[in-house]
Amino acid sequence: KELYVFQRTPSSIDVRDQRETTDEERRVWADNPGWAKARRARFAKISAGRTAMKANDDYLSGKVPDFKERKQHSRRLSPEELIDKQLSTNFRIMEQIRARVDAIVEDPATADALKPYYPYGCKRPTFHDEYLPTFNQSHVTLVDTAPRGVSEINERGVVHAGKEYPLDVLIYATGFRWMATSTFNMIKGRDGETLRQKWESEGTKTFLGIHSHNFPNLFIVSGPQGGGGSFNFTNAIEEHGDYIVWMLTTMRERDATVVDVVKDAEDDYADHCRLADIISQPLRNCISYYNGHGEAEPGSLAYYGGGQWKKYRQDAQQTLAPYLFDDLRGEPT
């Protein structure tokens, strides 16, 4: 049997370093309830740049050196210095990932096709210990379809560059249009406008990535501007869930049935996201859903790297200033 892998764009594949959990780890974790949540929270702080790594942190075990050598700066860097640091570090990381392909894949032509050519983070990063060695097996063939992808899928198999590959089984592993989800087209606000229409006319705007002005009682989980600077979306989802529970409890205490956010709070948070988006500077010319395929304004889409999400949340919870609470009759509560 033959295995064909049809690839349009190569993934950046770093070490996963998968291993068995040791008996000692099981014992330690069993005696420490909440260890997993605390671990996710610390990783979120590290990835958002809010704290430096310690010697006993194993979050990046096995990863390329430039990940593990991340350090906090001794002084505040200018925007130009930050961009320069981002670009140089990004390039070094990608060179190390490309070198890993050369070290593992034996056929030079296959290795070249498997090397990612874009900045780190342009496409979703992947981590795997077995994927690259698979291409050293005699029955595995990489079909490089860059830059347009396959030309046809018919009842017999896949066609690329005039050649038909007969298949018994076809497994789809393509992406999807996250921002084109029907949810944004279906939900309408107070003015009868959908979320998609609002964001197309004003630019993507939220408060905490959870609320959108004029869309009362709508809570968006893992939406635009809501990642909190974390690469671990499990942690972000937990934070959003905790926040929504707090909001529902607050509404009940105030006898409120409706909550919205004031426009000024939404505008302020959206402006902050744009200013904080310097972390994505190396990706500005990259075609990805992270930046609306190159057309979105900075700070408006999936990843918010400012690291101030929790501060905005805490300030809002303490003052309640961003919120409008009403009952069903439209009376403030």
C-alpha positions as CSV (number, residue, x, y, z in Angstrom):
1,K,0.0,0.0,0.0
2,E,1.1,3.5,-0.7
3,L,0.5,6.7,1.4
4,Y,0.4,10.0,-0.4
5,V,0.6,13.3,1.5
6,F,-0.8,16.2,-0.5
7,Q,0.8,19.4,0.9
8,R,0.1,22.9,-0.2
9,T,1.8,24.8,2.6
10,P,4.4,23.1,4.9
11,S,3.8,23.3,8.6
12,S,6.4,24.5,11.2
13,I,6.9,21.3,13.2
14,D,8.8,21.5,16.4
15,V,9.6,18.7,18.9
16,R,6.6,17.5,21.0
17,D,8.8,15.5,23.3
18,Q,5.9,13.1,24.2
19,R,6.7,10.6,27.0
20,E,5.1,8.4,29.6
21,T,4.0,10.1,32.9
22,T,6.3,8.8,35.6
23,D,5.1,7.3,38.9
24,E,6.8,10.1,40.8
25,E,4.8,12.7,38.8
26,R,1.6,10.9,39.5
27,R,2.3,10.8,43.2
28,V,3.2,14.5,43.3
29,W,0.2,15.7,41.3
30,A,-2.2,13.5,43.3
31,D,-1.2,15.3,46.4
32,N,-1.6,18.8,44.8
33,P,-5.2,19.4,43.7
34,G,-5.4,22.3,41.1
35,W,-1.8,21.6,39.8
36,A,-3.0,21.5,36.2
37,K,-4.8,24.8,36.3
38,A,-1.8,26.5,38.1
39,R,0.5,25.1,35.4
40,R,-1.7,26.5,32.6
41,A,-1.8,29.8,34.3
42,R,1.9,30.0,34.7
43,F,2.5,29.0,31.1
44,A,0.0,31.8,30.0
45,K,2.0,34.4,32.0
46,I,5.3,33.2,30.4
47,S,3.9,33.2,26.8
48,A,2.4,36.6,27.3
49,G,5.7,38.0,28.6
50,R,4.4,38.8,32.1
51,T,7.1,36.7,33.8
52,A,10.4,35.1,33.0
53,M,11.1,31.4,32.9
54,K,12.8,29.7,35.8
55,A,15.3,26.9,35.8
56,N,12.8,24.3,36.8
57,D,10.2,25.3,34.2
58,D,9.8,22.4,31.7
59,Y,7.1,24.0,29.5
60,L,9.5,24.2,26.5
61,S,11.4,20.9,27.1
62,G,12.9,19.8,23.8
63,K,12.0,22.9,21.9
64,V,14.4,24.9,19.7
65,P,17.0,26.9,21.7
66,D,15.5,30.4,21.0
67,F,12.3,29.4,22.7
68,K,14.0,28.3,25.9
69,E,16.4,31.3,26.0
70,R,13.6,33.9,26.2
71,K,14.5,36.4,28.9
72,Q,12.9,39.6,30.2
73,H,14.6,42.8,29.2
74,S,16.4,44.9,31.8
75,R,14.7,48.1,30.4
76,R,11.7,49.1,28.4
77,L,12.4,48.8,24.7
78,S,11.3,51.3,22.1
79,P,8.8,50.1,19.5
80,E,11.6,50.0,16.9
81,E,13.8,47.9,19.2
82,L,10.9,45.5,19.9
83,I,10.2,45.1,16.2
84,D,13.9,44.4,15.5
85,K,14.0,41.9,18.4
86,Q,10.9,40.2,17.1
87,L,12.2,39.9,13.6
88,S,15.6,38.6,14.5
89,T,14.3,36.1,17.0
90,N,11.6,34.9,14.7
91,F,14.1,34.3,11.9
92,R,16.4,32.3,14.2
93,I,13.6,30.1,15.5
94,M,12.5,29.3,11.9
95,E,16.1,28.5,10.9
96,Q,16.3,26.1,13.8
97,I,13.0,24.4,12.8
98,R,14.1,24.2,9.1
99,A,17.4,22.7,10.3
100,R,15.5,20.0,12.1
101,V,13.8,19.0,8.8
102,D,17.3,18.6,7.2
103,A,18.5,16.5,10.2
104,I,15.6,14.1,10.0
105,V,14.3,13.8,6.4
106,E,16.7,11.8,4.2
107,D,15.6,12.8,0.7
108,P,16.8,16.4,0.0
109,A,13.9,17.3,-2.3
110,T,11.3,16.1,0.2
111,A,13.1,17.9,3.0
112,D,13.1,21.2,1.0
113,A,9.4,20.9,0.4
114,L,8.7,20.3,4.1
115,K,10.6,23.4,5.2
116,P,8.3,26.3,6.3
117,Y,9.3,29.5,4.5
118,Y,7.2,32.0,6.5
119,P,7.7,33.7,9.9
120,Y,6.9,31.7,13.1
121,G,3.3,32.1,14.0
122,C,2.1,33.0,10.5
123,K,0.5,29.5,10.3
124,R,-0.6,27.6,13.4
125,P,2.6,26.1,14.9
126,T,2.6,22.3,15.2
127,F,4.5,19.9,17.4
128,H,5.2,16.2,16.6
129,D,7.8,13.6,17.1
130,E,6.8,11.1,14.4
131,Y,5.6,13.2,11.4
132,L,8.9,14.1,9.8
133,P,10.4,10.6,10.2
134,T,7.4,9.2,8.4
135,F,8.7,10.5,5.1
136,N,11.8,8.2,5.3
137,Q,9.5,5.2,4.8
138,S,9.6,3.7,1.3
139,H,5.8,3.6,0.9
140,V,5.3,7.3,1.8
141,T,5.3,10.0,-0.9
142,L,5.0,13.8,-0.4
143,V,3.1,15.4,-3.2
144,D,4.1,19.1,-3.1
145,T,1.1,21.1,-4.5
146,A,2.4,24.6,-3.7
147,P,1.2,27.2,-4.3
148,R,-2.3,26.5,-5.4
149,G,-3.1,23.1,-4.0
150,V,-4.6,20.1,-5.9
151,S,-6.4,20.8,-9.1
152,E,-9.2,18.2,-8.8
153,I,-10.8,15.5,-6.6
154,N,-12.8,13.0,-8.6
155,E,-14.4,9.6,-8.0
156,R,-11.1,7.8,-8.4
157,G,-8.8,10.0,-6.4
158,V,-6.8,13.3,-6.5
159,V,-5.4,15.1,-9.6
160,H,-2.4,17.4,-9.4
161,A,-0.3,18.9,-12.2
162,G,-2.0,16.6,-14.7
163,K,-1.3,13.4,-12.8
164,E,-4.1,11.3,-11.2
165,Y,-3.4,9.5,-7.9
166,P,-5.9,6.6,-7.5
167,L,-7.0,6.3,-3.9
168,D,-8.9,3.9,-1.7
169,V,-9.3,6.3,1.2
170,L,-9.0,10.1,1.2
171,I,-8.5,11.8,4.6
172,Y,-9.1,15.6,4.6
173,A,-6.8,17.6,6.8
174,T,-7.6,21.1,5.4
175,G,-8.2,24.2,7.4
176,F,-11.4,26.2,7.7
177,R,-12.5,29.9,7.6
178,W,-12.8,30.6,11.3
179,M,-13.9,34.2,10.9
180,A,-16.5,33.2,8.4
181,T,-18.4,31.1,10.8
182,S,-22.2,31.4,10.5
183,T,-22.5,32.6,14.1
184,F,-21.2,36.0,13.2
185,N,-23.7,36.2,10.3
186,M,-26.7,35.1,12.3
187,I,-26.5,37.1,15.6
188,K,-28.2,40.5,15.4
189,G,-27.9,43.3,17.8
190,R,-30.3,46.0,18.9
191,D,-30.1,47.8,15.6
192,G,-30.8,44.7,13.5
193,E,-27.2,44.6,12.5
194,T,-25.2,41.4,12.5
195,L,-21.9,41.1,14.2
196,R,-20.3,40.6,10.8
197,Q,-21.8,43.8,9.5
198,K,-20.7,45.7,12.6
199,W,-17.2,44.5,12.3
200,E,-17.0,45.1,8.6
201,S,-18.1,48.7,9.0
202,E,-16.3,49.7,12.2
203,G,-13.4,47.2,12.4
204,T,-13.4,44.3,14.9
205,K,-14.3,45.7,18.3
206,T,-15.0,44.0,21.5
207,F,-14.6,44.5,25.3
208,L,-12.3,41.7,26.6
209,G,-13.1,39.7,23.5
210,I,-16.3,38.7,25.2
211,H,-18.8,41.6,24.9
212,S,-19.7,43.7,21.8
213,H,-21.6,47.0,22.2
214,N,-25.2,46.9,21.2
215,F,-25.3,43.1,21.5
216,P,-26.7,42.7,25.0
217,N,-26.4,39.4,26.9
218,L,-24.0,38.1,24.2
219,F,-20.9,36.4,25.6
220,I,-18.3,35.4,23.1
221,V,-15.8,32.7,24.3
222,S,-12.4,32.6,22.5
223,G,-13.4,35.3,20.1
224,P,-11.4,38.1,18.6
225,Q,-9.2,40.0,21.0
226,G,-10.0,37.5,23.7
227,G,-6.9,35.3,23.9
228,G,-5.3,37.3,26.7
229,G,-1.8,36.8,25.2
230,S,-1.9,33.1,25.9
231,F,-1.0,30.3,23.4
232,N,-3.0,28.0,25.7
233,F,-6.6,28.4,24.8
234,T,-7.7,26.0,27.5
235,N,-6.5,28.6,30.0
236,A,-8.2,31.4,28.0
237,I,-11.5,29.5,27.9
238,E,-11.3,28.9,31.7
239,E,-10.7,32.6,32.3
240,H,-13.7,33.5,30.0
241,G,-15.9,31.0,31.8
242,D,-15.0,32.3,35.2
243,Y,-15.7,35.8,34.0
244,I,-19.1,34.9,32.6
245,V,-20.0,33.2,35.9
246,W,-19.1,36.4,37.7
247,M,-21.1,38.5,35.4
248,L,-24.3,36.3,35.7
249,T,-23.9,36.4,39.5
250,T,-23.5,40.2,39.4
251,M,-26.6,40.5,37.3
252,R,-28.6,38.4,39.7
253,E,-27.5,40.4,42.6
254,R,-28.6,43.6,40.9
255,D,-31.9,42.1,39.7
256,A,-30.7,42.8,36.1
257,T,-31.8,40.8,33.2
258,V,-29.8,42.6,30.5
259,V,-26.2,43.6,30.3
260,D,-24.3,45.6,27.6
261,V,-21.1,47.5,27.5
262,V,-20.7,51.2,26.8
263,K,-19.3,52.2,23.5
264,D,-16.4,54.2,25.1
265,A,-15.2,51.1,27.0
266,E,-15.3,49.0,23.8
267,D,-13.4,51.7,21.8
268,D,-10.8,52.0,24.5
269,Y,-10.2,48.3,24.6
270,A,-10.0,48.0,20.8
271,D,-7.5,50.9,20.7
272,H,-5.4,49.1,23.4
273,C,-5.4,45.9,21.3
274,R,-4.2,47.8,18.3
275,L,-1.4,49.5,20.2
276,A,-0.4,46.2,21.9
277,D,-0.3,44.3,18.6
278,I,3.4,45.1,18.1
279,I,4.1,41.4,18.9
280,S,2.6,40.5,15.5
281,Q,4.8,42.8,13.5
282,P,6.8,39.9,11.9
283,L,3.4,38.6,10.6
284,R,2.1,41.8,9.0
285,N,2.9,40.5,5.5
286,C,1.9,37.0,6.2
287,I,-1.3,35.6,4.7
288,S,-3.2,33.9,7.6
289,Y,-6.6,34.0,9.3
290,Y,-4.7,35.5,12.3
291,N,-4.6,38.8,10.4
292,G,-7.6,38.5,8.1
293,H,-5.5,37.1,5.3
294,G,-3.4,40.3,5.4
295,E,-6.3,42.7,5.3
296,A,-7.3,43.2,9.0
297,E,-6.2,46.1,11.1
298,P,-3.6,45.4,13.8
299,G,-5.1,44.0,17.0
300,S,-8.5,43.3,15.5
301,L,-8.5,39.5,15.0
302,A,-7.6,36.3,16.7
303,Y,-4.5,36.9,18.7
304,Y,-4.2,39.6,21.3
305,G,-0.6,39.7,22.6
306,G,-0.8,42.7,24.9
307,G,-0.8,40.7,28.2
308,Q,-3.1,43.2,29.9
309,W,-6.4,41.3,29.6
310,K,-6.5,40.3,33.2
311,K,-5.9,43.9,34.3
312,Y,-8.7,45.2,32.1
313,R,-11.0,42.5,33.5
314,Q,-10.1,43.3,37.2
315,D,-10.6,47.0,36.7
316,A,-14.0,46.4,35.1
317,Q,-15.1,44.1,37.9
318,Q,-14.1,46.5,40.6
319,T,-15.7,49.6,39.1
320,L,-18.5,48.2,36.9
321,A,-17.9,51.3,34.8
322,P,-17.9,49.5,31.4
323,Y,-21.4,48.0,31.9
324,L,-25.0,49.0,31.4
325,F,-27.4,46.9,33.5
326,D,-31.1,46.9,32.8
327,D,-34.2,44.9,33.6
328,L,-36.6,43.7,31.0
329,R,-38.5,47.0,31.1
330,G,-35.3,48.8,30.1
331,E,-34.9,50.4,33.5
332,P,-31.4,50.8,34.8
333,T,-30.5,48.6,37.8
